[in-house]
């Protein structure tokens, strides 16, 4: 089990000194064309918070223009992971996870809907991402200076409580909050109202694992248009057009307006959690019964490296079995909440070193 720990909450610019200028960091592989509306919304909020634009509408036009000087680049190529449609910017409050040799960053989950990760256009998203996250950091960081919190240990414990570690992390959120002894009661209650709060620390931990493993997957995720895998030893992403995840809809009336698979949270599934841990999440197995492959509960034994616990590209290619990636389903233009949740199975060819 890894000994990476939750180090602190920190603004990205205060932890990473060599960030490229006027840059936003998005999920998945590089964009080849237009950026989806949901991501444009999140990028516009970020641009306003950075002072790069005076208001949301102006910022959205700047980012969409593509020639404004604001660039969007894959977060994982820079040691960052972002959930769903969210983007990270220099001022973004992030969780910092790692050891003395390597740290990885992921945005702090600023609360329930409306939220940046869903591509919401609601201006309250800016306030939560700036003010609430700063307040949380003020109280949480002194605790983390004297308390070692190891995310993977908590993830394993949460398996026994019904979490898969990706689509369901409610138990993990409770365990994480309990580990932060001394967090004020009001903040503790606020964090617990956001059942998915633990996901971004889990994401940062799993991205750290992929980056520290000598072989296998270096990066994996989707940008709403394409799904991609970058293998160790390669600077290029193997990509394929990404359909929406397969699963039930909370809002079936919007099914035809679904965004393609999106999110860097695929790193969680690549590390043996999420879609590779459905056996621990009977709720998901039941909810997705009509959508999952028949071998969903046993497939992981054939594609995970027993030494690392991570998806092994060679095993994927040799068995012809792709990993199961659990993802929320978003509206293509963004919304205050997801419109469904399900899973995506990328083509086996993406894991082939010869691909």
Secondary structure by P-SEA (a helix, b strand, c coil): cccccccccccccccccccccbbbbbccccccccccaaaaaaaaaaaaaacccccaaaaaaaaaacccccccccccccccccccccccccccbbbbbbcccbbbbbcccccccccccccccccaaaaaacaaaaaaaaccaaaaacccccaaaaaaaaccccccccccaaaaaaaaaaacccccaaaaaaaaaccccaaaaaaaaaaaaaaaccccccbbbbcccbbbbbcccccccccccccccccccccccccccccccccccccccccccccccccccaaaaaaaccccccccccccccccccccccccaaaaaaacbbbbbbbbbbcccccccccccbbbbcccccccccc
